[in-house]
Amino acid sequence: MHRPTILEFYAEDHPYDPRRPEDTTFEAILGWTDTELEDNRDYIQWLFPLPERSMFNRTAPVLTKEVRDAFLEDDELRSRMLQAWERMMEFYGFRIEATDESDPMYAHGMRVNITRVNGWIDIARRSWLQPRSHNHLRITR
């Protein structure tokens, strides 16, 4: 049985866009600059899939029960999703910090503090703190 593409993307660093294989892997996206994250629109559905089909991107993956169960059962998949979340929080001007130094940040049931980074208001104004920003849809994922 073939694994769904979203799991290949997360677990095997499989590119979501075969026309740009070196630029659209999980690891490549985490290394993108804030400008690249702002300018590209299709990666967010790969980092954080939803259970319904995208109205804007017909090739975006859909979160199925099989995919959800794989993430629930696999610590590495969850860890990578948390890395994606941390990168997006950084993009929006926030920092994630563990509340207890003895607990690994990516442990199941983690507790974290989310704080603003220096220059937060400038970051927010350039990306999401403006009317009708496409980033509002990204944030709600």
N, C-alpha and C positions, 0 to 999 in steps of 0.2 A: 504494500500500500504506500502511495506517495504522500509525503508530509505536505500540509498546506504551505503555500509560499510564505505566509507571515512567520511561520516557525523557521523556515529556512533563512529568512531575513534576520531574525533574532539569534538563532542558534548557530548558524553557519556563515553569517556575514554575507549572505547572498544578496546581490544588488537588486533593488526593486525596479530599476529601469535598465534593461539590457543595452540600451543605446548609450548609457553612461555608466558602465560597470564599475569603474574605479571611483566614481563620485557618489554613488547611491547605495553604498553598503551602510550597515548600522554604524560601524566604526568611523567611516568617512563623515557621516552626518554629525556625529558627536564632535568631530574636529572642525566642522564648518565655523566660519566667523559669524558674528551676529548679522552682518550684512547678507551673507549667504542664506542664513535662516530666514531672514526677512524677505528676501527676493524669491526664494523657492516656495512653492505652495503645496506641492504634492507629498512631501515627506511626512507631514504630521499624521496622515492617515495610516502610515506604516509604523510610526512610533507608537501611536495610540489608536488602534482600530476600534470601531464602534460596531454594535450588532446590526445596524442597518446600513444598507447600501448608500454610498455617497452620491449626492445629487450633482456634485461638481467633478468627480473623478471616477469614471466607470471602472477603472482598473484597480481602484483601491481595495485592499482586503476587507473582509467582513469578519467580525469577531463571532465565531461559532462556538458551540458548546465544546467541541473538540479542542479548539485553540484555548479557550478559557481553562479547560481541565489541564491542558499541557502546562500552562503557566502556574496553575495551582500546585501541580506536582513537581515542578522543576525549579529548584533554588536558583540555578544559573539564569534561566529565563526571567525570573522575577528580579534578580539582581541587575540584569541588563535593562529591564524596563525602568527600574529606579534610577539607573545611570541616565537614561533618556529624560526622565522627569527632572533630575537634577540639572541637566544641561538646559532644558527649557526654562526652568526657574531662573537660572543664571541669565539667560537671554532676556527675561522680563525684569531683571534687576533685583533678584532675591538670592539669598544664600540659605542652604539647608544645613543645619548642624544637629548632631545627635544631642539629646538632652542628658544622656548619661555616658560619660566617656568609656565606661566598661562595656557598654553594649555596642556591637558593630552597627553602623548606621543602616545597613541593609538587612538587618535581622527581621525575621517574621514578627509582626506586631510592633514595629519600630515606633519610637516616639521622637519627634524632631521639633526643633524651633526653626521657624522661617523668619529671617530678618532681611531688611533692606541693605543692599550694598551701598558703598559710597557712590554718590552720583546717581542714585536711584531715580530721582525725578527726571533727570535728563534722559536716561535710558527709557523710562516709561513714556515720556513725551515723544520720543522718536519712534516708538513701536506701538504700544497698545493704549496709551492714555490719551485717546482722541476719539471723536465721534465716528461711528460706523467703520471702525478698523476691522480688517479681516482677522486680526489677532484675537478678537473677542471669541470667534468660533474656535480658534486653537486653544484658548485658555479653558473653555468649558469642557474640553476633552478630559 
